[in-house]
Amino acid sequence: MTYLYLKAFHIIFVVSWFAGLFYLPRLFVNHAMAEDEASQARLALMERKLFRFMTPLAVLALGFGSWLWLGYGVSGGWLHAKLTLVAVLIAYHLYCGKLLRDFAAGRNVRSHRWYRVFNEIPVLILFAVVILVVVKPF
């Protein structure tokens, strides 16, 4: 597979993964606000299905990114910063899984306002990663 195809697939899976990272916490906002059991059950189902769908997308994004890094010698100081942000993003993804399990078990202790702020974390990471990759400031 050529370098440009690898890069294209990496970008496709990163964009797809981020779509899930943007939407799942938004579902948490709605779930934290839901008062009736039917809405809570519907949101829990949506959260579970989305998380199950976005996890393989994350693995593929990470796999193609690793292939670019290790197979084609992509390097630079900007890459170290990007990889640090990717590690934060993986932790965020895993924490979303924990929050999902908490909702499913009826153990949510966070307000909808907290989830609104939590929802902005991947947006900030996306801004930083795109700037690092495009501008390569160091």
Residue pairs with C-beta under 8 A, 6 or more apart in sequence:
3 68
3 72
6 64
6 67
6 68
6 71
6 72
7 68
9 60
9 64
10 61
10 64
10 65
10 67
10 68
13 57
13 58
13 60
13 61
13 64
14 61
14 65
16 54
16 57
16 61
17 54
17 57
17 58
17 61
17 93
18 122
18 126
19 54
20 50
20 51
20 53
20 54
20 57
21 54
21 89
21 92
21 93
21 96
21 122
22 119
22 122
22 123
23 50
24 47
24 50
24 51
24 54
24 96
24 100
25 96
25 115
25 118
25 119
25 122
26 115
26 119
27 43
27 46
27 47
27 50
28 47
28 96
28 99
28 103
28 110
28 115
28 118
28 119
29 112
29 115
29 116
29 119
30 39
30 43
30 112
31 40
31 43
31 44
31 47
31 103
31 108
32 108
32 110
32 111
32 112
32 114
32 115
33 112
34 40
34 43
40 103
43 103
44 103
44 104
47 100
47 103
48 100
48 104
51 96
51 97
51 100
54 93
55 93
58 90
58 93
62 86
62 90
65 86
68 74
69 75
69 79
76 136
76 138
77 138
78 132
78 133
78 135
78 136
78 137
78 138
79 132
81 128
81 132
81 138
82 129
82 132
82 133
85 125
85 128
85 129
85 132
86 129
88 125
89 122
89 125
92 121
92 122
92 125
99 108
99 110
102 108
102 109
110 118
131 137
